[in-house]
Amino acid sequence: MTDLKRIGYAEQIVEDEDIEAVTQYLQGGMRLTQAAINNDFENAISEVLNVKHCVLTNSATSALLSAYLACGLGPNDLLWTVPNTFVATANAALQCGATVEFVDICPRTQNLCLDLLESKLADAKIKGILPKIVVPVHFGGSPVDLNRLQNLSNAYGFLVVEDASHALGATYAGSQIGNGVYSEATIFSFHPAKGVTTGEGGCVVTNNRQLAARVRRITDHGLQRDPQFFEETSNADLYWPYQQIEMGYNFRMPALSSVLGLSQLKRLPKFLGRRRCNAEVYKGSLAPSVTRQEIIEGCESSYHLFPVLFQSADHKKHIKMVLARNGIDAAEHYLPVYLQPYYYKMLKTAVEDYCPESLKCYSTMLSLPCHAGLSNTEIRRIVELINAEI
């Protein structure tokens, strides 16, 4: 084991100004829940993304579930997504009572294969079993072709909910991912591994006012707090400051998380710049035989991940071992969701045939460290170790 500093695939970047912001807030005796700072953070996110509405949640998982429910997903509905994602993308649909099906990825982009999706939609239309929601995942922070996906949505009548947990700051056709132009809603994550962190946390953004209002209700116990929208009841003469009008959850983000997030969001351009600089060093230095993720034309990745493909599963394992021996943590993303025991028992799928490109990518891919805390020297150290084994 080397004595050099260990390099993790991800690293939370909390600086003095973040600590000062949280400390001042605590010392100021401000509310710790349902506070004005939450509105400030929501407004700041909306401004960065150029989207009309933002609802904070205590995790991206909560955001997914809230968005699916607000879109009306329920029993007898289908949700389609990709297998190379964190399990929450699919789990949230099951928690709505819906059925999940997976669509394979494009091996070049590691994103939803729109050719396969179009073919699957045509077959599903004939059978009368079209999905209610399709969830593209911007893998590693690299955008899906949203214009083409929107065209398919218009043709087949499904809703698009973007899982942009990796993609805060990514751009498509010159505009921010999450601007609400191509989808019903977009989900972001503020997990410590992401570009901006609130500890744990997430949000739903949308241009649909009614959808945003329902998401907010769902995240707040199903409560309606605005008297002008109260429903008539048999005990209307008894005052109470809110009405529960549907089932909901306590998915609210704590105020301290918003304080941290608001402080972090101010440095998003700095974080993105560092990640993109890291990616350029990798691109210019890695051996040509190491296959990189393709970013579609006109887009910018947030480089939450820098995924690379090696020649074989054995070669990948060898590289991972070499890096680990030298104190470098290269991550594996993701075991296809349908191979997780829970899903495998439920779906009973043929492993090799179900989504072969997702399985191949998992078997040969490593995500190299690309976070904003890395130096050029550290990246070159990673590159030298890999190139020596090619």
C-alpha positions as MATLAB code, in Angstrom:
seq = 'MTDLKRIGYAEQIVEDEDIEAVTQYLQGGMRLTQAAINNDFENAISEVLNVKHCVLTNSATSALLSAYLACGLGPNDLLWTVPNTFVATANAALQCGATVEFVDICPRTQNLCLDLLESKLADAKIKGILPKIVVPVHFGGSPVDLNRLQNLSNAYGFLVVEDASHALGATYAGSQIGNGVYSEATIFSFHPAKGVTTGEGGCVVTNNRQLAARVRRITDHGLQRDPQFFEETSNADLYWPYQQIEMGYNFRMPALSSVLGLSQLKRLPKFLGRRRCNAEVYKGSLAPSVTRQEIIEGCESSYHLFPVLFQSADHKKHIKMVLARNGIDAAEHYLPVYLQPYYYKMLKTAVEDYCPESLKCYSTMLSLPCHAGLSNTEIRRIVELINAEI';
ca = [
       0.000    0.000    0.000;
       1.422    3.376   -0.991;
       2.014    6.167    1.540;
       0.536    8.700   -0.897;
      -2.765   10.349   -0.075;
      -5.697    8.020   -0.671;
      -7.953    9.146   -3.518;
     -11.659    8.385   -3.231;
     -13.924    8.222   -6.274;
     -16.028   10.962   -4.629;
     -15.358   13.562   -1.964;
     -17.595   16.058   -0.236;
     -16.262   19.594   -0.573;
     -17.263   21.557    2.547;
     -15.363   24.802    2.955;
     -15.073   27.492    5.643;
     -17.860   29.604    4.165;
     -20.258   26.636    4.388;
     -19.382   26.074    8.039;
     -19.720   29.806    8.754;
     -23.148   29.956    7.074;
     -24.489   27.036    9.118;
     -22.945   28.370   12.352;
     -24.405   31.846   11.866;
     -27.810   30.374   11.144;
     -27.737   28.309   14.348;
     -26.497   31.215   16.409;
     -29.209   33.426   14.960;
     -31.951   31.382   16.605;
     -33.695   30.752   13.291;
     -36.272   28.017   12.675;
     -34.811   24.592   11.947;
     -37.762   23.320    9.917;
     -40.241   24.846    7.451;
     -38.135   28.008    7.458;
     -37.810   30.901    5.030;
     -34.328   29.673    4.102;
     -35.941   26.704    2.365;
     -37.791   29.112    0.078;
     -34.528   30.972   -0.556;
     -32.787   27.756   -1.594;
     -35.696   26.734   -3.831;
     -35.678   30.137   -5.510;
     -31.911   29.980   -6.021;
     -32.159   26.546   -7.665;
     -34.994   27.754   -9.901;
     -32.898   30.734  -10.977;
     -29.821   28.616  -11.771;
     -31.873   26.140  -13.821;
     -34.249   28.725  -15.357;
     -37.247   26.676  -14.221;
     -40.462   27.980  -12.631;
     -40.919   25.705   -9.628;
     -38.644   23.840   -7.215;
     -39.705   21.688   -4.240;
     -37.004   20.558   -1.833;
     -37.013   17.055   -0.339;
     -34.956   15.204    2.243;
     -33.460   12.911   -0.431;
     -33.533   12.323   -4.172;
     -35.397    9.081   -3.417;
     -38.163   11.117   -1.774;
     -38.127   13.415   -4.785;
     -38.574   10.478   -7.175;
     -41.470    9.013   -5.214;
     -43.162   12.407   -4.847;
     -42.808   13.183   -8.544;
     -44.127    9.779   -9.623;
     -47.140   10.101   -7.319;
     -47.796   13.664   -8.459;
     -47.789   12.416  -12.065;
     -50.521    9.951  -11.117;
     -48.441    6.766  -11.208;
     -50.242    3.932   -9.453;
     -51.355    0.311   -9.633;
     -51.811   -1.058  -13.168;
     -49.388    1.563  -14.528;
     -46.032    0.912  -16.165;
     -42.823    2.854  -15.650;
     -39.848    2.267  -17.942;
     -36.278    3.176  -17.064;
     -32.727    1.977  -17.574;
     -31.014   -0.789  -15.567;
     -27.735    1.116  -15.015;
     -28.997    3.311  -12.219;
     -29.243    3.353   -8.455;
     -32.118    1.148   -7.297;
     -34.177    4.132   -6.083;
     -35.128    5.073   -9.646;
     -37.063    1.808   -9.933;
     -37.949    1.318   -6.266;
     -39.975    4.522   -6.137;
     -42.210    3.214   -8.931;
     -42.850   -0.046   -7.061;
     -43.727    1.979   -3.979;
     -46.456    3.630   -6.070;
     -47.842    0.172   -6.857;
     -46.683    0.375  -10.474;
     -44.766   -2.164  -12.553;
     -41.204   -1.454  -13.695;
     -39.700   -2.535  -16.993;
     -36.173   -1.830  -18.166;
     -34.922   -0.531  -21.508;
     -31.291   -1.158  -22.403;
     -28.668    1.525  -22.892;
     -26.549    2.724  -25.782;
     -23.013    1.381  -25.185;
     -21.399    4.610  -26.444;
     -23.296    7.027  -24.195;
     -24.323    4.610  -21.401;
     -27.688    6.387  -21.542;
     -31.157    5.193  -22.524;
     -31.041    3.747  -26.065;
     -33.691    5.713  -27.912;
     -33.680    3.323  -30.886;
     -34.582    0.459  -28.558;
     -37.107    2.629  -26.750;
     -38.838    3.545  -30.006;
     -39.027   -0.110  -31.049;
     -40.336   -1.165  -27.628;
     -42.959    1.595  -27.709;
     -44.189    0.511  -31.139;
     -44.614   -3.065  -29.872;
     -46.266   -1.888  -26.669;
     -48.766    0.240  -28.588;
     -49.873   -2.795  -30.604;
     -50.310   -4.744  -27.365;
     -52.041   -1.845  -25.597;
     -49.525   -1.722  -22.724;
     -47.737    1.618  -23.097;
     -45.881    3.106  -20.128;
     -47.307    5.989  -18.139;
     -43.831    7.356  -17.357;
     -40.404    6.935  -18.962;
     -37.450    7.900  -16.775;
     -34.173    8.723  -18.538;
     -31.128    8.776  -16.259;
     -28.395   11.226  -17.227;
     -25.674    8.726  -16.405;
     -22.534   10.236  -14.915;
     -23.927   13.699  -15.677;
     -24.067   13.178  -19.461;
     -27.405   14.275  -20.969;
     -29.818   12.025  -22.820;
     -31.092   13.283  -26.195;
     -34.101   15.037  -24.694;
     -35.520   16.473  -27.896;
     -35.862   13.036  -29.467;
     -37.273   11.649  -26.224;
     -39.836   14.450  -26.109;
     -40.892   13.622  -29.673;
     -41.482   10.009  -28.628;
     -43.407   11.242  -25.596;
     -45.691   13.297  -27.827;
     -46.180   10.385  -30.220;
     -46.940    7.731  -27.582;
     -48.464    9.758  -24.764;
     -46.138    8.955  -21.859;
     -44.743   11.446  -19.343;
     -41.019   12.066  -19.002;
     -39.494   12.384  -15.528;
     -35.750   12.996  -15.708;
     -33.506   11.418  -13.093;
     -30.771   14.037  -13.070;
     -29.255   12.940   -9.769;
     -25.850   13.002  -11.493;
     -26.463   16.028  -13.671;
     -26.713   19.308  -11.760;
     -24.994   21.832  -14.013;
     -25.078   19.668  -17.131;
     -26.439   21.318  -20.269;
     -28.466   20.140  -23.251;
     -28.635   22.285  -26.407;
     -27.157   25.180  -24.473;
     -29.700   25.089  -21.628;
     -29.540   23.659  -18.142;
     -30.734   20.122  -17.507;
     -33.834   20.630  -15.377;
     -35.203   23.673  -17.199;
     -38.554   21.926  -17.663;
     -38.667   22.252  -21.452;
     -38.452   18.559  -22.296;
     -40.096   16.803  -19.357;
     -42.849   16.906  -16.786;
     -40.372   17.020  -13.908;
     -36.677   16.578  -13.122;
     -35.078   15.106  -10.009;
     -31.773   16.240   -8.498;
     -29.708   14.809   -5.652;
     -27.674   16.684   -3.035;
     -25.952   13.588   -1.646;
     -22.349   14.266   -0.481;
     -20.949   12.574   -3.608;
     -22.746   15.051   -5.870;
     -21.619   18.450   -7.149;
     -23.570   20.348   -4.480;
     -24.410   18.758   -1.144;
     -26.902   19.386    1.639;
     -25.747   16.276    3.553;
     -28.712   14.320    2.269;
     -31.343   15.921    0.130;
     -32.931   16.363   -3.252;
     -35.511   18.345   -5.158;
     -38.183   18.188   -7.836;
     -38.189   20.942  -10.453;
     -40.924   21.567  -13.008;
     -42.667   24.264  -15.041;
     -46.049   22.746  -14.172;
     -47.589   24.765  -11.334;
     -50.211   22.166  -10.428;
     -47.655   19.364  -10.406;
     -45.371   21.410   -8.144;
     -48.256   22.093   -5.769;
     -49.071   18.395   -5.552;
     -45.428   17.458   -5.000;
     -45.310   19.972   -2.170;
     -48.437   18.456   -0.600;
     -47.084   14.932   -0.877;
     -43.821   15.962    0.798;
     -45.792   17.637    3.613;
     -48.098   14.856    4.844;
     -50.670   15.523    2.096;
     -51.603   18.815    3.740;
     -53.210   21.856    2.147;
     -52.118   24.948    4.090;
     -53.666   27.667    1.905;
     -57.236   28.405    3.130;
     -58.366   29.557   -0.320;
     -58.021   25.938   -1.489;
     -59.658   24.295    1.531;
     -62.379   21.741    0.785;
     -65.836   21.930    2.328;
     -66.357   19.567    5.245;
     -69.175   18.726    7.626;
     -67.295   20.436   10.465;
     -66.568   23.656    8.603;
     -67.412   25.653   11.725;
     -64.364   24.159   13.505;
     -61.174   26.054   12.629;
     -57.913   24.302   11.881;
     -54.949   25.873   10.016;
     -54.589   23.073    7.444;
     -56.460   20.208    5.811;
     -55.148   16.814    4.903;
     -56.606   16.188    1.457;
     -54.539   13.163    0.399;
     -52.007   10.704    1.774;
     -48.524   12.156    2.064;
     -45.174   11.857    3.794;
     -42.730   13.929    5.779;
     -40.179   14.418    3.010;
     -39.336   18.038    3.885;
     -35.733   19.241    3.809;
     -34.460   20.569    7.174;
     -33.522   24.228    7.264;
     -29.859   23.545    8.065;
     -29.583   21.472    4.910;
     -30.922   24.419    2.920;
     -28.385   26.737    4.555;
     -25.569   24.418    3.500;
     -27.042   23.917    0.040;
     -27.489   27.639   -0.574;
     -23.879   28.255    0.380;
     -22.681   25.410   -1.841;
     -24.806   26.437   -4.809;
     -22.915   29.732   -5.037;
     -19.793   27.722   -5.888;
     -21.437   25.378   -8.424;
     -19.591   27.035  -11.364;
     -16.285   26.512   -9.533;
     -17.077   22.865   -8.805;
     -18.188   22.232  -12.384;
     -15.107   23.944  -13.778;
     -12.838   21.743  -11.716;
     -14.632   18.542  -12.741;
     -14.545   19.520  -16.423;
     -10.864   20.347  -16.170;
     -10.263   16.911  -14.628;
     -12.177   15.271  -17.468;
     -10.056   17.051  -20.066;
      -6.879   15.792  -18.416;
      -8.244   12.241  -18.586;
      -9.286   12.645  -22.217;
      -5.879   13.938  -23.231;
      -3.866   11.375  -21.289;
      -5.580    7.981  -21.170;
      -4.469    5.369  -23.687;
      -6.667    5.298  -26.832;
      -7.756    1.724  -26.085;
      -9.576    2.926  -22.956;
     -13.102    3.705  -24.156;
     -14.671    6.860  -22.738;
     -18.338    7.788  -22.428;
     -19.565    9.676  -25.493;
     -21.189   13.048  -24.768;
     -23.741   13.884  -27.448;
     -23.105   16.952  -29.588;
     -24.209   20.263  -28.142;
     -24.159   19.017  -24.541;
     -21.943   19.472  -21.502;
     -21.615   16.814  -18.834;
     -21.453   17.675  -15.151;
     -18.892   14.840  -14.839;
     -20.323   13.469  -11.646;
     -18.609   10.328  -12.934;
     -15.879    9.719  -15.456;
     -16.757    6.201  -16.673;
     -14.328    4.238  -18.829;
     -14.609    0.805  -20.438;
     -11.799   -1.726  -20.519;
     -11.205   -4.620  -22.887;
     -12.780   -7.312  -20.713;
     -14.212   -8.006  -17.277;
     -10.899   -9.540  -16.212;
      -8.985   -6.490  -17.443;
     -11.307   -4.210  -15.471;
     -10.791   -6.274  -12.304;
      -7.043   -6.121  -12.765;
      -7.046   -2.330  -13.220;
      -9.294   -1.898  -10.180;
      -6.899   -4.024   -8.111;
      -3.851   -2.051   -9.304;
      -5.532    1.242   -8.444;
      -6.664   -0.037   -5.043;
      -3.129   -1.185   -4.193;
      -2.039    2.385   -4.860;
      -4.714    3.966   -2.675;
      -7.129    4.898   -5.456;
     -10.815    4.055   -5.255;
     -12.350    3.472   -8.686;
     -16.058    2.734   -8.357;
     -18.327    0.314  -10.231;
     -21.598    1.688  -11.637;
     -24.040   -0.045  -11.706;
     -24.952   -3.664  -11.275;
     -28.068   -3.720  -13.503;
     -31.064   -3.262  -11.230;
     -32.766   -6.410  -12.544;
     -29.837   -8.446  -11.154;
     -30.410   -7.243   -7.612;
     -31.900  -10.226   -5.704;
     -35.211   -8.488   -5.036;
     -35.755   -7.700   -8.721;
     -34.300  -10.948   -9.992;
     -36.801  -12.958   -7.954;
     -39.642  -10.712   -9.086;
     -38.810  -10.433  -12.791;
     -37.202  -13.872  -13.325;
     -35.314  -12.445  -16.317;
     -32.744  -14.179  -18.489;
     -29.573  -12.439  -17.352;
     -27.653  -12.349  -20.622;
     -30.576  -11.529  -22.890;
     -32.583   -8.954  -20.958;
     -30.383   -5.839  -21.283;
     -27.047   -7.069  -22.656;
     -25.412   -3.664  -23.096;
     -26.097   -2.695  -19.489;
     -24.596   -5.969  -18.320;
     -21.557   -5.562  -20.573;
     -20.970   -2.004  -19.397;
     -21.148   -3.032  -15.765;
     -18.757   -5.911  -16.393;
     -16.077   -3.779  -18.078;
     -16.587   -0.252  -16.657;
     -14.884    1.674  -13.888;
     -15.775    5.183  -12.752;
     -12.528    7.059  -12.219;
     -12.289    9.790   -9.560;
     -13.301   13.129  -11.081;
     -14.485   15.199   -8.109;
     -13.638   18.840   -7.516;
     -11.138   18.046   -4.768;
      -8.658   16.370   -7.127;
      -5.434   17.959   -8.336;
      -3.935   17.556  -11.801;
      -1.046   15.689  -10.180;
      -3.437   13.149   -8.671;
      -5.228   12.604  -11.972;
      -1.945   12.095  -13.785;
      -0.997    9.548  -11.128;
      -4.225    7.651  -11.889;
      -3.612    7.861  -15.634;
      -0.026    6.613  -15.349;
      -1.123    3.575  -13.355;
      -3.828    2.698  -15.887;
      -1.690    3.279  -18.975;
       1.045    1.067  -17.555;
      -1.423   -1.828  -17.520;
      -2.867   -1.369  -21.043;
];
